[in-house]
Amino acid sequence: MARPRKTTPATPKPSKAAKAQGAKLGFEADMFLAADKLRKNLEPSDYKHVALGLIFLRYISTAFEAKHAELLAEDPGLAEEKDEYLAENIFWVPPAGRWSHLQANARQPTIGQLIDDAMTAIEAENPSLKGVLPKDYNRPALDKVMLGELIDLISGIALHEVGEKARDVLGRVYEYFLGGFAGSEGKRGGEFYTPRSVVRVLVEMLEPFKGRIYDPCCGSGGMFVQSEKFVEEHGGRIGDMAIYGQESNYTTWRLAKMNLAVRGIDAEIRWNNEGSFHKDELRDEKFDFILANPPFNISDWGGERLREDARWQYGVPPVGNANYAWLQHIIWHLKPSGTAGVVLANGSMSSAQSGEGELRRAMVEGDVVDCMVALPGQLFYSTQIPACLWFLARNKQNGRFRDRRGEILFIDARKLGHLVDRTRRELSDEDVAKIAGTYHAWREGKSYEDVPGFCRAAKLEEIAGHGFVLTPGRYVGAADAEEDDVPFEERFAALKEKLEAQFAQADDLTASIRERLRSVTV
């Protein structure tokens, strides 16, 4: 059972030095570096669960012990009454699971077993955590000295903070560590983590203030965390939101459950290993907002077994690529007034393979595409493939905004963002505000103007003239729009082939000239 959040203080701005190193929050970066040094030869994918499990344990113990101290002061007899904690949506932590107990025994050779016992005891007392917590700290391969040092390090988080502020700091650390481990794992990291700046663009554009939110491939739950932050920062009520998700990877599902619990977010997150296509846990549910970052261009999604599925309202998606299956699954789950934001590979905007062009045409003519955003490269841990954002709307004339039927907004954000290291780029707060502000101005009919090279609203007739290709560069006037549709490898191969043909023609021409010269007599 998760504890409801209260409004939290604004995150302090990082120093210039922190900005220069790509740090967002200051001490979190230093703490991650310190924790990563303790990892030694342990793989990041393994160490991630070791560190995040302990941060989670510290979080729920901090919440419990704050209430415990309050009850001791009021009536010592109530301090060990489980119902006193459950009444305030605080996890009940038995004595064996309390952080003070682990901290006191951090240097003991039995610390691995003590942590496993703590996790087991907490799961036994809190049904919502059953099967979620890691319980393999006592395995021989895990260095017990390292565990003790990690406990000491985590004990220093929010050492001088109390109550809500201490728990908020721990939540921020957990989120930062998730991103840090995603970076360490590279391609595998993208399977459970969507970069924060990309999630912020989705959330800021959709503005999920109130209603039901859904993510059919929720990873570690970052979409939900950012949605709750948005509501808090804009003075909304957390209780006005209901959160639902599904995840097919059991390990990632556990990360999501812990991530949401650390942030105090109540959510119904379902798991099954068949996934949202083949075992849609929320088949008959409809949602106000859907945010999703499905795996790009997935080819083994089992589409051959779903040829007659009712979700394919705009055509049957190809067996070899799930992009249009995801889009139609998401549209299926939208309420009549619902809106969605989806991250997909750039190819989804222009591909004509296996009938994808006809699917895209049907969606455009069905007027469910509201806005397309081309993102800069190098934003993702998992791939260097350029990505885009699809914004979908079931009803573009609903009362919340102006009538946008027959029109799509195109935003080319490829030139935005800044490098935070040699391989990865981030969007700044100003970048996010620029993209979201442009969409809001267009959607609401307030002071919107086309900006050459950045944004343009196009009518369906014009889009049809471009063969229903939705690449923003086609419409906003950006250079090399045609090249953006084709991966570099394909462009290079085509250019090489053309150059080889030109060389061959030159050789033929040279041979012909020499032959003619031989026939000339002086």
N, C-alpha and C positions, 0 to 999 in steps of 0.2 A: 504494500500500500504506500503510495507516494505522498509526500507532504506538499500542500499547495504553496506556490511561490508568492512572495510579496514583492513589491517594487524594490528594485535594487539600485544602488548608486551607480552613476555613470562610470564607465571604465576610464581611468586616467589616460591622458595622451602619452604615448611613448616618447622617450628622449630622442634627440637627433641621432645619437649613437645607435640606439635601438632600431630606429628607422633604417639607418644605413645598413644594418645587418638583417633587415627583413623582419625584425621582431615586432609583434603587435602589442604585447602586454608587459614587457619588461622582465620581471622576475621569473615568469613562467618559462621564458627561453633559457635563462640561466639554470633553472631547476631541471629542465629537460636534458640539457647538456650534462649536468652532474649525474642524473639518473642513467643516462646513456653510457657514461664512463663505467658505471658499475656493471653494465651488461657484459663486458669483456667479450668472450667468444660465443655468447648465446645469440641465436638468430633473432632479429627484430620481431619476426612474426610470433616467436615463442615468448620473448621477453615482454612484449606488449601486454599479454594477459597477466603476467606476473606483476607488472607495475600498475596497470589499470585496476586490477583486482584489489590491490592494497590501497590505492587512492579511494576506491569505492568504500572499502571497509572503514577507512578513516572518516569519510564523509558521514556515513550513517551512524557511526559511533559518536562523532561530534554533535550531531543533531540529538541523539539519545542522551548523551552526557549533559548537554545544556539543560534539557528538560529534567533530567535526574537531579541536577544541582538545585533547580528551582523547586522541585517537590521536596527535597531534603530540607530546604529552608522553611517550607510551608508546613509539612507534616511528614516526618521521616517514615511513617508507616505506609505512605502511598508511593514511596520512591521505587519499590519493586513490584508495583501493581501494573501488570501488562496493559490493562484497559485504559489506564491514564495516558498512555502513549498512543495507543491505537485511536483514541478519541480525537487526537490532534493530527492524525495521519503521519505519525512518526514511527519508523520501524522499531520494533522491540528487539533490543540487543541483549541476549543473556550474558552473564558474567564472563563466560569463556570467549565471547566474541568481542569484548570491549577493547578498544585500542589501547587503553592504559595497561591492560593485562599483557598485550603483545609487546608494547614498548618496554615494559619492565623485564621482559624475557627475550629481548631482541638478540642478545649475545649468547643465548643458550644454544647448544647443538641441536636441541629438539624444536627450534623455532619453526621449522617447516611443518612438523606435525601439529604444532599449536595453531598455525594459520589455517591448516586444513580443518582442524576441529572447530575453529571459529566460524569458518564458512558454512560448515555442516550445521552447526547450532543455529546460525542465523536463518538458513533456509528452512529448518524445521519449525521455527517460530513465525515465519512470514511466508505464507503460501504463494504470494505473488512473485517470490524470488526462487521458487522451486526449479532446480535445473539450470539456474542462471550463473551462479558464482563459480569461479575456478577453484578446484580442490585437488591440485596436484603439486603443492609446494614442497611436499616431503619426498619427491622423487630424487633418487641418488644423483642425477645429473645436475640438479640445482644447487649451486654453492650456498651453503647456509650462512657463511660470513657475509656474502653479498646480500642475502635477504635481510640480515640484521642491519647492515649499512643503509639499505633501501628504506627500512622502517624508520631509522633515525632521520633520513632525509625527508621523508614524507611527514614525519612528526613536526618538522619545522614549517610546514605550510600553514599560514594563518595563525601562527603561534600566539600573536598578541591580539588577534581579533576574537570577537565573541558573537554568539547567536547567528542571526541571519547573514551578517557580513562574512563570518568565517565560512559558512556553508557556501556562500556565493563564490568566494575565492577558490574553494576546493572544486566547485563546478567549473570554473574557468580553467583551472589547472588540468582537469580531466579532459576538457575540450581541446586544450592546447596539445596535450600529450597524444590524443587521437591523431591530430594533424601531423605531429612530429613523427609518429610511427608510420603513418601513411607515406611520408616522405622517405623514410628509411627503407620501406619495403618496395618502393618504386611501383612497378606495374600492379603488383598484388595489393598495394595500398589503396589503389583506386577502386577495389572491389568493396570496400567498406566505408570510404570517406570521400565526400564531395568537397572541393575547396570552399572555404568559408565565403570568399568574395563572390563566387558563382551562386551559392545559396542565397546570399544577400540580395543579388540582383533579382532572383526569382521572387523572394519574399517581398522586397520593396515594390516590385511591379504589381504583384497580385494583391497586396495589402489584406492579409487574412485576419481581419479584426474579430470576426464573429462567425461561428458556424462549425461545420464538420470538415476536417482536413484529413487527407489520405495520401499515402505514398505506397504504391504497389511493390516497390523494391527498395525498402527504406534504409538499407545499409546500417550504419551505426546511429541513425536517428537525427542527423544534423539538420535536416529540413524542419523537423519539429522543434528543435532547440531554438533555431533562428526565428521561427514563427512566434514562439512564446516571447522571445526577446523583443520582437517588433511590437507585439501587443503592449508589453510593459512600457517600452520607450515612448509609445504614443498614447499612453494614458488609458488603455483599454482594460478590460477585466478578463483575467485568465480563465475564470469560470465560464465565460461565454464561448469557449472553444472545446470541441471534442476531437480527439486525435486517434486516427486509425492507421495501421500499417501492416505490411506483410513482407517477410523476408524468407528466402529459400535456404540460405546458408546458416546452419545452426550456430556456428561460432560467432558469426556476425550478428545474429539475432540476440545472443547473450550480451554482446557489446552494446547493442541498442537499448536493451532493457536496463543495463547498468547506467548508461549515459543519461537516459531519461530520469531514472531514479535519482541520480546525482544532482540533476537540475530541478528535482522536485516536480516533474511533469507526469501527470496521470495520462496514460495512453493504453489503447488496446492494440498490441502488436502481436500478430499471429505468425506462427512458423509452420511450414511443412516443406519437405525437400522436393516436392513436385513443382512449386512455384506458382505465381499468380495466373499463368496461362492455363495450366492443367488442373489446378485445384484452387480456384478462386475462393478464398475463405470468406470473402464479403460479397459474394456474387450478386445479391439483390440490394446491396446498399448503394445509395447515391450521396454525393458529397458536394459541398460548396466550393472547396478549393482542393486541387490536386497538384502536388509538387513531386517531380520524379527525375532521377538521373539513371535511366536504365543502362545496362551494358551495351556498348556501341556495336552495331552490326553483328549481333550474335547469330550464328548460323545453325547451331544445334538446339533450337528451341522446341523441336517436336511439332512443327507446324503441320506436318502431313497428317497428324491425328486430329486436327481441329479445322478441317476444311469447311464444315457446315456450321461453325459456331455463330451464335446470334450476335456476338460482338462485332462481327465484320460488316458494319453497316455501309462502308464505302468501298467494299471489295475485299476479296480474300488475299491476305498478305502472302508474299512469297515464302516458300519453305526455307530458302537459304538466307533470309535476313529478317530479323524480328522488329526492325524499326517501326514499320507501319502496323504491326501487331500491337506494339506498345501504345502508339498514338490512338488506335481504335479502342483498345482496352480502357484507356483513360477517358476517352469521350463517352464510352458506355457508362462509366461510373459517375459522370457529372450530373448534378441536378439541372433542371431546365435553365436556371440562371447561373449555373456554375462556371468557373474559369479554371484553367490549368496552365502550368509552366513546365516544360519538359526539355531536358538536355539531350541532344542527339548529335551524332557525327554530321559534319557539313554535307556529306554525300546525300543525306536524306532530303536536302532541299532541291536537288537537281537530278538525282539518279532516275534513269528510265529503264533500268534492268528489271527483268522478271515482273513487269507490269506495275512497278512502283510509280511510274509517270502517270498512269491512269488512276491509281489510288490517290495520288496527290491532286490530280485534276478534280476527282470526285469530292475531296475534302474542301478544295477552294470553291467549287461551284455550290457545295453544301453550306458555304459561308460559316464554317466553324474555325477557320484560321484567323486570328485577330492581329497578331504581330509576330514578326520574325527578327531575331537579333543574331548577327554574326559576331562571334567572340574572337578575341586575339588568341594566338597560339600559345603554347607552353603554360596553360593554366592548370593542367591536370597532372597528377602523379602517374596515372595509369597509361597515358598515351600522349603522343605528340600530334595526333590527328586533330586538326582544327575542329572546334565544336560550335554548335549554334543552339539557340533557344527557340522553341516553338511555344507560342501562347495561344491557347484555344479558348473559345467561348461558345457555349451551346446556343445562346440567344444574344445577338449583338444589338438588340433594340430594347433590352430590359430597362426598367425605370431608373436603375442606379446611375447609368451613364447615357451619353448621347447615342442616337441611332447611328451605328457604324456599318450597317449592312452594305455589301457591295464594295468594301474597301479593306485594305490590309496596310498596316504600318510596317515599314522596313527600316531597321536601324543597323548601320554598319559600325560596330564598335571595335574593329580589328586593330585600330591604331591606339586604343586606350591601354591602360595598364603599365606596370613598371616591373623590371626584373628584381626579384628578391635574392636570387643566386644565379649561377651560370645557366641553369636549366629551367627555372620556373618563374612564372610571371604572376602578379596579383593585380586586381582592380582596386584602386584607392576608394576612399569614401566619396570623393568628388566624382570619380568615374561612375560609381553605382548611382549617385544622385542624378548625374547627367542622363544616364540611360532611363532610369525609372521616371524622372521628371518629364522627359520627352514623351514617354508612353502615356503618362497621366494627362499631360496637356492635350494630346491627340484624343485620348479616350473620353475626356470630359469636355472637349471643345473649348478649352481655355488657352488662348494665346499661343496656339500651336502654329509653327511655320516650318516648311521644308527647309532643311539645311543641306546644300550640295555637299556630297561626300560623306554625310553622316546619317540623315534620315529623310524619308519621303513617304507620303501616303499615296498609294496607287489604287486605281479602280480595277475591278475584276476584268474589264475589257482589256486593259493594258497587260495584265498578268497573263491573260489568255494569249495575247500576242507574243509573249515570251515563252510560249509552250508550257505554261504553268510552272516554270522554274521559280523557286522562291528565294534565291540567293540575293541578299540585300544589295550587293554591288551592282546588280543588273539595273536597279531602280534609283539608287541614290547618286549615281554618277561617279562612283569610285573607279580608279584606274584598274586595269587588268581584271575586270569582272569575269571575263570568260575563263581566265586561268584559274580563278578561285574555285571553279566547279570541278577541276580535275586535280588529283593528287600529283605532287611533284614528280614522283617516279614515272607516272604515266606521261606527263608533259615532256620529261627528259627523254624517255624512250621514243616518243613521237618525233621530237626534234632531231634526235640522233638518226632515226630512220630517214627523215627528210634530208638531212645533211649528207648521209651516205648516198642517197639517190642523186643529189646534186653533184657529188664527187663523180659518180658513175657517168652522169651526163657530160661532165667536163672532160672525163677520159675519152668518151665517145667522140666529143667534138674535137679534141686534140688529135685523135687518130685520124679523123676525117680530114682535118686541115693538112696533116702531114701527107696523107695519101694524095691530096690535090697538088701539094707542092711538088711531089715527085713527078707528076705528069706535066709540070710546067718546064718548057725548054727555054734556055737563055740564048 
